[in-house]
């Protein structure tokens, strides 16, 4: 065996063993044939584009699409669901911000000048990118959805960079960085899960236009109510900020998933519990900066108590979902059995 062939086989270890068993010899022969005499000039190793192509192939195989082995397809569906649910949450929170924008700047009610910050305007307008990314993904335009989601994520990165100009940049960095993690996870899932072999998004009941329209209206109304309620009860913000809403949604969705798992065995799937468990991690990270155990004022102590309760609830439901998802995944035949 030549050094170049040995290098190619080493790179192909990135692929699942079941895939290598079927295609390794064919792929090695093709790579060696394409290398030809050039291999002696460039050295006994694969090129970086070849390594990148094998890594991309490995990702597509492990996050399988139509016709893939059942467990690979289950992991693919899990990652695609992470992307879909993550973009759905970003759409919800964008509508909440839009409702808060309407209340803050006097479109609904009297304007609140002390809350009228230019950054909030930028964040509210940029939320339209998340909405557009989610809508285009549901409509099957995956490339456009990826571009829009990356642009929205870039806006989140801009806010993180802007924190260093603030006097209390470290506290802001913890909060905005954790919020950016809520956006980063679904964008990565969107990029990895919706590859060229992936099926299009299925139009389930919760993705129907009527349900989505009602959700958008409810989210915008919640944004108006959140600003109004925060004026009267500042401690309520622990329930209505981005991490608070994310915690509430993940717990409700997780409990619903557990209920379906126990009461409807025919509907059991590893994708939903595993996807919610994955999303619970950035939600928990976003909630932890709200813990301030050294607070002396009553409002901060109340917010810390609420944030602690939310963190415990998210952690517990996440652990339960991991167990349910792992059990459902083990019930699927392995690759060798397919």
Secondary structure, DSSP 8 states (H G I E B T S, - for coil): --HHHHHHHHHGGGS-HHHHHHHHHHHHHHHHHHHTTHHHHH-SS--HHHHHHHHHHHHHHHS--TTS-HHHHHHHHHHHHHHHHHHHHHHHHHHHHHHHHHHHTTSSSS--GGG--HHHHHHHHHHHHHHHHHHHHHTT-HHHHHHHHHHHHHHHHHHHHHGGGSTTHHHHHHHHHHHHHHHHHHHHHHHHHS-TTS------GGGSHHHHHHHHHHHHHHHHHHHHHHHH-GGGHHHHSHHHHHHHHHHHHHHHHHHHHHH-GGG--HHHHHHHHHHHHHHHHHHHTT--TT--SHHHHHHHHHHHHHHHHHHHHHHHHHHHHHHHHHTS--GGG-
